[in-house]
Amino acid sequence: MPRIECSRNLAAFLDLLAFSEGTKGRGDDGYNKLVNPAGFFGDYREHPDVLVQVNPSLRSTAAGRYQFLSRHWRHYQAALGLPDFGPLSQDKWAIQLIRERRALADIEAGRIDEAMRKCNNIWASLPGAGYGQPEHPLETLLAKFTEFGGVLA
């Protein structure tokens, strides 16, 4: 469950992202997860900035519940006034990315398929992302959204 106080649908969508990115329920509910196949990091002061060989053709610094890349950390840390890379900061950053994609209203209205379509250029595990990484089927993620307490339109 996200650590930030937010609406039922936004909380369910954040959980959906964590599930889709493979972090939900792992370690500190994903907040301390490095990209697979790596493990966990132990210090929330900064983005861990660990470069992981994901497969023969992909290396990544993705970390945290929402698998943020280290190259974006300083920008969002400054823009949002984030004190650290802790759970609350990660939730705020994820919500900002959703806001930038103009998907918040869709989430609140239960138009989750539309919200995922708007956000799939950020999260490679969402349907239609097209990054050559495994994507979850839309039906699976819609079912998870309702399982996590969200209400579909």
N, C-alpha and C positions, 0 to 999 in steps of 0.2 A: 504494500500500500504506500502511496506517496506520503511524504512527511509534511507537505505543505497543506494548509487548509484550503479546500477548493470545492467546487460543486461535485455532485455525484457523477455526472457524466465526464467531467474533466479528470477526476480521479480514476475512473474506469479506463479512460483513454490512455492515461499515463501508465497504468498497469498493463494495458494492451501493448504499448510500445516496449515495456520491459520484457513482457512475455515474448514478443516478436523478436526482440534483439537477443534473447536467450539469457537474460540476467535475472528475471523475476524469481525470487525464492533462493537465490544462490548467494552465499556469503551474507553480507549485510543487506539482504533483499536486492542485491545487484549493485548497490551504490559503491561497492569496493571491487567490482569485477573488471578485470582486464579482458581484452578481446580474446576469444578462444583461438588457440588452445591454451593460452596462458592462464594463470590462476587469478590471484587477488593482490591488491595493494593494501598497505596498512596505514597510510598517512593521508589525511584529507586536507592538508594545508594547501596543496597545489595539485593541478592535474598531474598524474604520475609520469606522463610523457615517456612511456615505455614502448619501443618499437618491437612489434611481435610479427614473426613470420607466420601468417595465417595459413597459407598454402604455398606451393612453389611459385605462384605468380602474384601473390598479394601480401604486402606488409602493411601493418596498421598500428596507429597509436590510440585506437578507440578504447575508451575506459568509462567506467561508471554505469549507472543503471540504464542510461539512454545512449551509451557508447559514443560519447563525444570525442572528436579528434583534437589532439593537443594543439594543432595550429590555430584553432579558433578560440582557445581558452582565454588569452590575454584580452582579446576584443570584448568578449562577453563578460569577463570579470570586471573590466572597467565600465562598460556600458550599463551593467545592471548593479554595480557596486557590490559584487559578490565577495565576501570576506575570505572564502575558502572554496574547496571543491567538495564540501560536505553534502549530505543528502538534501538539505533545504536549498542550497545553491544549485544543485543539479536539477531539482524540480523547477526552480525559477527559470533556469536556462532553457529547459525543455519547453516550458510554457511560452517563453519568448520566441522560440523557433516556430512553434505552432501559430503564435500571433503573427509573426512575419509572413507566414504562408497563408494568412487570412482564413484559418480553419477553426478558430475558436467558436464562432457562431454556429458552424456546422456541428461541432461537437455538442454544444449546448442543446441544439435542436434535434440531436440524435441522428444526424446525417453522417454516420461514421464512414461509410464507403466514400463519400465525397471528401471528408477530412483526410482519410488515408491517401486518396488520390493527390490531394494538395501537398501532403507531407512526404510522399514517397521519394522525392529527390534528396531528402535529408536522411531518412532511415531506409537502408538498403534491403531490409527484411520485409518491407511492406509490398503488397501486390503492385506490380507494374513499375517497380523501381528501376529495373534494367541495368543493374550494376554487375550482373554476372554472378551474384551471390544468391544463396537460397532465399526464396521469397515464400511467405506463407499464403495459402489460398484465402481469398476474401471471406468465404464462408466460415473458415476456422477462426479468423480474427473477429468476425461479427459475433460468433458464439462466445468467444472469450470475453468480449466487451460486456455482454449481458451477464455472463458468469461473474464478472468483476463488479457487478452492480449497476452497470449503465443501462439506459433506456433508449432503445432505437426509435426512430421516427415511424 
